[in-house]
């Protein structure tokens, strides 16, 4: 029987990082050496105190169904931590805990956005934004993030992008793939535009604790934004808990039951022992997470310096996350072809900038969630590729 998928599946995108990872693994299986800079996953193990808390929870019987919105004790602890961390007062009833942060993105768009509504999203940006917007048959309106503006939003472009059909504005700071960080001024403009046009804001703050210069600011700090903002966050990046699948949304209390109802229909609930490990992550010893950020900063500086030393490559120093977004347009090779050859012939796995939207043309994304030795080796192989390009063009 030939499989005929529903038409809506044609509107559903993917995350290129996992496709490139599969290709890289296939090359390794054939004996090729590959430096992995494609996947957005910390290369550290989950800190020991968190693992111990998860084991203790399992041994104590935390293996059963829980409420769809999350365990009461977990929601309480998450709210206490979030209030202290962001400097804003939130309640446990504003939290919905999910198996990873992506469900919050999917559930919020599903719950708030109708067919034909418009959603403004950062481009280049996390590809699942555009994918889900398209999937619900809304109109995805890209908001360009440009290198000359440190990959922050352009205030006038934002104002022009929003109209009476706009239901939601998505922001991401620090950002994937650029590492750009929005300023308090940027957030104030987003807040003003959202209020003026009576639309929602989805603030993706998954990298909020991976900031190197200055400090992270949440749009919830701005008066009047709590009633129209959903903050998306989670444990994967900050605590190296990607495989634990733990994320959450912070939203108006009136919205949380609808998001929890979607959880009931899709996931039932988030694993109880994972939530209890997540409580320890937020409330316990932070030295493991702090050490990771310290090491990420060293790696950032190492990689940015190495990239800028290669003729034809230029790279801004990102303010957060663990990605660099070097400009390779001067090399004269389309980013998709460049990334493919860099992997197939030189053994460096990266992502083409267009994996994150049309405005990523001319760029690559490297994740520096890899050892310093691997980063040096990747830069050496990249330089070899660029040198070979020069010889071929001579």
C-alpha positions as CSV (number, residue, x, y, z in Angstrom):
1,X,0.0,0.0,0.0
2,X,1.4,3.4,-1.0
3,X,1.5,5.8,2.0
4,X,-0.3,9.0,1.4
5,X,0.5,11.6,4.1
6,X,-1.9,14.3,5.1
7,X,-1.4,17.5,3.1
8,X,-0.4,19.3,6.2
9,X,2.8,17.2,6.5
10,X,4.1,19.1,3.4
11,X,4.2,22.2,5.6
12,X,6.2,20.6,8.4
13,X,9.9,21.3,8.3
14,X,12.8,19.7,10.2
15,X,15.9,20.5,12.1
16,X,18.9,20.1,9.8
17,X,21.3,19.5,12.7
18,X,20.0,16.0,13.1
19,X,20.2,15.3,9.4
20,X,23.8,16.4,9.3
21,X,24.6,14.4,12.4
22,X,23.3,11.3,10.7
23,X,25.4,12.0,7.6
24,X,28.5,12.6,9.8
25,X,27.9,9.3,11.7
26,X,27.6,7.4,8.4
27,X,30.9,8.8,7.3
28,X,32.5,7.9,10.6
29,X,31.2,4.3,10.2
30,X,33.2,4.2,7.0
31,X,36.3,5.2,8.8
32,X,36.4,9.0,8.2
33,X,37.5,11.3,11.0
34,X,34.8,13.9,11.7
35,X,34.9,16.9,14.0
36,X,31.3,17.5,15.2
37,X,30.3,21.1,15.4
38,X,26.8,20.6,14.0
39,X,24.7,19.7,17.0
40,X,23.5,22.1,19.7
41,X,24.2,19.9,22.6
42,X,26.7,20.5,25.5
43,X,29.5,17.9,25.4
44,X,29.5,17.7,29.2
45,X,27.7,15.1,31.3
46,X,24.8,16.2,33.5
47,X,26.3,17.4,36.9
48,X,26.5,14.7,39.5
49,X,24.1,16.2,42.0
50,X,21.3,16.2,39.4
51,X,22.0,12.6,38.3
52,X,21.9,11.6,42.0
53,X,18.6,13.3,42.5
54,X,17.1,11.6,39.5
55,X,18.4,8.2,40.7
56,X,16.9,8.9,44.2
57,X,13.6,9.8,42.6
58,X,13.5,6.6,40.7
59,X,14.4,4.5,43.7
60,X,11.7,6.3,45.7
61,X,9.0,5.3,43.2
62,X,8.7,8.5,41.1
63,X,7.8,6.3,38.1
64,X,4.1,7.0,37.8
65,X,1.8,9.4,36.0
66,X,1.7,12.9,37.3
67,X,-0.5,16.0,36.5
68,X,-0.2,17.1,32.9
69,X,1.0,20.6,33.9
70,X,3.7,19.1,36.1
71,X,4.2,17.9,39.7
72,X,3.0,20.4,42.2
73,X,6.3,20.4,44.1
74,X,8.2,20.9,40.8
75,X,6.0,23.8,39.7
76,X,6.5,25.4,43.1
77,X,10.3,25.0,42.9
78,X,10.4,26.2,39.3
79,X,8.4,29.3,40.2
80,X,10.6,30.1,43.2
81,X,13.7,29.8,41.1
82,X,12.3,31.8,38.2
83,X,11.1,34.6,40.4
84,X,14.5,35.0,42.0
85,X,16.4,34.6,38.8
86,X,14.4,37.0,36.6
87,X,13.5,39.4,39.3
88,X,9.8,39.0,38.6
89,X,7.0,37.4,40.7
90,X,5.5,34.3,39.1
91,X,3.3,31.6,40.6
92,X,3.3,27.8,40.2
93,X,0.0,28.1,38.4
94,X,1.8,29.9,35.6
95,X,4.0,26.9,34.8
96,X,3.5,24.0,32.4
97,X,6.3,21.5,32.5
98,X,7.0,19.5,29.3
99,X,9.3,16.8,28.0
100,X,11.7,19.4,26.5
101,X,11.1,23.0,25.6
102,X,9.9,22.3,22.0
103,X,6.4,21.2,23.1
104,X,5.9,24.7,24.6
105,X,6.6,26.3,21.2
106,X,4.3,23.9,19.5
107,X,1.5,24.1,22.1
108,X,1.5,27.9,22.3
109,X,1.3,28.3,18.5
110,X,-1.4,25.7,18.3
111,X,-3.4,27.2,21.1
112,X,-3.1,30.9,20.1
113,X,-2.7,31.1,16.3
114,X,-5.5,30.4,13.8
115,X,-5.2,29.8,10.1
116,X,-4.3,33.0,8.3
117,X,-3.0,34.7,11.4
118,X,0.5,36.1,11.1
119,X,3.5,35.3,13.4
120,X,6.7,37.4,13.3
121,X,9.8,35.3,14.0
122,X,13.6,35.9,13.9
123,X,15.4,34.9,10.8
124,X,18.0,33.4,10.9
125,X,16.5,31.6,13.8
126,X,15.6,28.3,15.2
127,X,14.1,26.4,12.3
128,X,11.2,24.9,14.3
129,X,9.6,28.4,14.6
130,X,8.9,28.7,10.9
131,X,8.1,25.0,10.7
132,X,5.3,25.1,13.3
133,X,3.9,28.4,12.0
134,X,3.6,26.9,8.6
135,X,2.1,23.6,10.0
136,X,-0.8,25.4,11.6
137,X,-1.4,27.2,8.2
138,X,-0.5,30.7,9.6
139,X,1.7,33.2,7.8
140,X,5.3,33.2,8.9
141,X,6.7,36.7,8.7
142,X,10.5,36.7,9.0
143,X,12.2,39.5,11.0
144,X,15.8,39.7,9.6
145,X,18.7,39.6,12.1
146,X,21.7,41.3,10.5
147,X,25.4,41.1,11.3
148,X,25.9,44.8,11.1
149,X,23.3,45.1,13.9
150,X,25.0,42.4,16.0
151,X,22.2,40.1,15.0
152,X,19.7,42.0,17.1
153,X,16.3,43.1,15.8
154,X,15.9,46.2,13.8
155,X,13.3,48.3,15.6
156,X,11.8,49.9,12.5
157,X,11.6,46.6,10.6
158,X,9.8,45.1,13.6
159,X,7.3,47.9,13.6
160,X,6.7,47.4,9.9
161,X,6.3,43.7,10.2
162,X,3.5,43.8,12.7
163,X,-0.1,44.6,11.7
164,X,-3.7,43.8,12.9
165,X,-3.3,40.2,11.6
166,X,-0.3,39.6,13.8
167,X,-1.1,37.2,16.6
168,X,2.3,36.5,18.0
169,X,5.9,37.8,18.0
170,X,8.7,35.3,18.7
171,X,12.0,36.5,20.2
172,X,15.1,34.5,21.1
173,X,17.8,35.9,23.3
174,X,20.6,34.7,23.4
175,X,19.8,33.5,20.0
176,X,20.4,30.4,18.0
177,X,22.2,30.4,15.5
178,X,23.9,33.7,15.9
179,X,24.6,34.0,19.7
180,X,23.1,37.5,19.5
181,X,21.7,39.1,22.7
182,X,18.8,41.5,22.8
183,X,19.3,44.7,24.8
184,X,16.8,46.2,27.3
185,X,16.0,48.8,24.6
186,X,15.3,46.0,22.1
187,X,12.9,44.3,24.5
188,X,11.2,47.6,25.3
189,X,10.5,48.1,21.6
190,X,9.1,44.6,21.3
191,X,6.9,45.3,24.3
192,X,5.6,48.6,22.9
193,X,4.8,47.0,19.5
194,X,3.0,44.1,21.2
195,X,0.9,46.4,23.4
196,X,0.1,48.7,20.5
197,X,-1.0,45.8,18.3
198,X,-2.6,43.7,21.1
199,X,-0.5,40.6,20.2
200,X,1.3,37.9,22.2
201,X,5.0,37.5,22.7
202,X,6.8,34.1,22.9
203,X,10.2,34.7,24.5
204,X,12.6,31.8,23.9
205,X,15.0,32.1,26.8
206,X,16.5,28.6,26.6
207,X,20.1,30.1,26.6
208,X,19.4,32.7,29.4
209,X,22.2,31.3,31.6
210,X,24.8,31.1,28.9
211,X,25.7,34.8,28.6
212,X,29.3,36.0,28.6
213,X,29.2,39.8,28.4
214,X,26.7,41.7,30.5
215,X,23.5,40.0,31.7
216,X,20.4,38.4,30.4
217,X,17.2,40.4,30.4
218,X,13.7,39.0,30.2
219,X,10.8,40.9,28.5
220,X,8.8,39.9,31.6
221,X,10.8,42.7,33.5
222,X,8.8,45.3,31.5
223,X,5.5,46.5,33.0
224,X,2.4,45.1,31.4
225,X,4.1,42.2,29.6
226,X,3.2,39.4,32.0
227,X,-0.3,39.3,30.7
228,X,0.7,38.8,27.0
229,X,4.0,36.9,27.3
230,X,5.0,33.2,27.3
231,X,8.5,32.5,28.3
232,X,10.0,29.2,27.0
233,X,12.9,27.8,29.0
234,X,14.3,24.4,30.0
235,X,17.2,22.4,31.4
236,X,18.9,21.0,28.3
237,X,21.4,23.7,27.6
238,X,22.2,25.1,31.0
239,X,22.5,21.8,32.8
240,X,23.6,19.5,30.0
241,X,20.3,17.6,30.3
242,X,19.4,17.2,26.7
243,X,18.5,13.5,27.1
244,X,16.4,14.1,30.2
245,X,13.8,16.0,28.1
246,X,12.7,18.7,30.5
247,X,11.4,22.1,29.6
248,X,8.7,24.5,30.7
249,X,6.6,27.5,29.8
250,X,5.8,30.5,32.0
251,X,2.5,32.1,31.0
252,X,-0.6,33.9,32.3
253,X,-2.5,31.6,34.6
254,X,-5.6,31.8,32.3
255,X,-3.6,30.3,29.5
256,X,-1.9,27.5,31.4
257,X,-4.9,25.1,31.5
258,X,-5.2,25.2,27.7
259,X,-1.5,24.3,27.3
260,X,-1.9,21.6,29.9
261,X,-4.8,20.2,28.0
262,X,-2.6,19.9,24.9
263,X,0.0,18.1,27.1
264,X,-2.7,15.7,28.1
265,X,-3.6,14.9,24.5
266,X,0.0,14.6,23.3
267,X,2.3,13.5,26.2
268,X,0.0,12.8,29.1
269,X,2.7,14.2,31.4
270,X,6.5,14.7,31.9
271,X,8.4,11.9,33.6
272,X,8.2,12.4,37.4
273,X,11.8,11.5,38.2
274,X,13.0,13.9,35.5
275,X,11.1,16.8,37.1
276,X,12.5,16.0,40.5
277,X,16.0,15.9,39.0
278,X,15.1,19.3,37.5
279,X,14.2,20.7,40.9
280,X,17.7,19.8,42.1
281,X,19.2,21.4,39.0
282,X,17.5,24.7,39.8
283,X,17.7,24.7,43.6
284,X,20.9,22.8,44.2
285,X,24.6,23.3,43.6
286,X,25.3,25.5,40.6
287,X,29.0,24.9,40.3
288,X,28.7,22.4,37.4
289,X,26.6,24.7,35.3
290,X,28.8,27.7,36.1
291,X,32.0,25.7,35.1
292,X,30.4,24.9,31.7
293,X,29.7,28.5,30.9
294,X,33.2,29.5,31.9
295,X,34.6,26.8,29.6
296,X,32.2,27.8,26.8
297,X,33.6,31.4,27.0
298,X,37.2,30.1,26.5
299,X,36.1,28.0,23.6
300,X,34.2,31.0,22.1
301,X,37.2,33.2,22.2
302,X,39.5,30.4,20.8
303,X,37.2,29.7,17.8
304,X,36.4,33.3,16.9
305,X,40.1,34.2,16.9
306,X,40.8,31.1,14.7
307,X,38.0,31.9,12.3
308,X,39.0,35.5,11.9
309,X,42.6,34.5,11.1
310,X,41.4,32.7,7.9
311,X,41.3,34.8,4.8
312,X,37.8,35.3,3.5
313,X,36.1,34.3,6.8
314,X,34.9,36.9,9.3
315,X,33.1,36.1,12.6
316,X,31.4,38.3,15.2
317,X,32.0,37.4,18.8
318,X,28.6,36.2,20.1
319,X,27.3,37.4,23.4
320,X,25.6,34.2,24.5
321,X,24.6,30.6,23.7
322,X,27.4,28.3,22.3
323,X,27.3,29.0,18.5
324,X,29.4,31.2,16.2
325,X,27.9,32.4,12.9
326,X,30.9,33.2,10.6
327,X,30.4,35.0,7.3
328,X,31.9,33.1,4.4
329,X,30.3,35.1,1.6
330,X,33.7,36.4,0.4
331,X,34.8,32.8,-0.5
332,X,32.3,32.7,-3.4
333,X,30.9,29.3,-2.6
334,X,27.2,28.9,-1.6
335,X,26.8,28.0,2.0
336,X,25.0,24.7,1.4
337,X,27.7,23.5,-1.0
338,X,30.4,24.8,1.4
339,X,29.0,23.0,4.4
340,X,28.5,19.8,2.4
341,X,32.1,19.8,1.1
342,X,33.5,20.8,4.5
343,X,32.0,17.6,5.9
344,X,32.4,15.2,3.0
345,X,36.0,16.1,2.1
346,X,37.5,17.8,5.2
347,X,35.6,16.1,8.0
348,X,34.1,19.1,9.8
349,X,30.3,18.9,10.4
350,X,28.6,22.3,10.4
351,X,25.3,23.8,9.3
352,X,24.7,26.1,6.4
353,X,23.2,29.4,7.5
354,X,20.2,28.9,5.4
355,X,19.2,25.9,7.7
356,X,18.0,28.7,9.9
357,X,16.2,30.7,7.2
358,X,16.8,32.7,4.0
359,X,18.6,35.5,5.9
360,X,21.3,33.0,6.9
361,X,22.6,33.0,3.3
362,X,26.4,33.5,3.3
363,X,27.0,32.1,6.7
364,X,27.8,28.8,8.5
365,X,26.9,27.8,12.1
366,X,29.4,26.1,14.2
367,X,28.6,24.8,17.7
368,X,31.5,25.2,20.1
369,X,30.0,22.6,22.4
370,X,33.2,20.6,21.6
371,X,36.6,20.3,23.2
372,X,39.3,22.9,22.6
373,X,41.4,20.4,20.7
374,X,38.4,19.6,18.4
375,X,37.9,23.3,17.8
376,X,41.5,23.8,16.9
377,X,41.4,20.8,14.6
378,X,38.2,22.1,12.9
379,X,39.8,25.5,12.3
380,X,42.9,23.7,10.8
381,X,40.7,21.7,8.4
382,X,38.6,24.8,7.5
383,X,41.8,26.7,6.7
384,X,42.9,23.8,4.5
385,X,39.6,23.9,2.6
386,X,39.9,27.7,2.1
387,X,43.5,27.3,0.9
388,X,42.5,24.7,-1.5
389,X,39.8,27.0,-2.9
390,X,42.4,29.6,-3.4
391,X,44.7,27.3,-5.3
392,X,41.8,26.1,-7.4
393,X,40.9,29.7,-8.3
394,X,44.5,30.7,-9.0
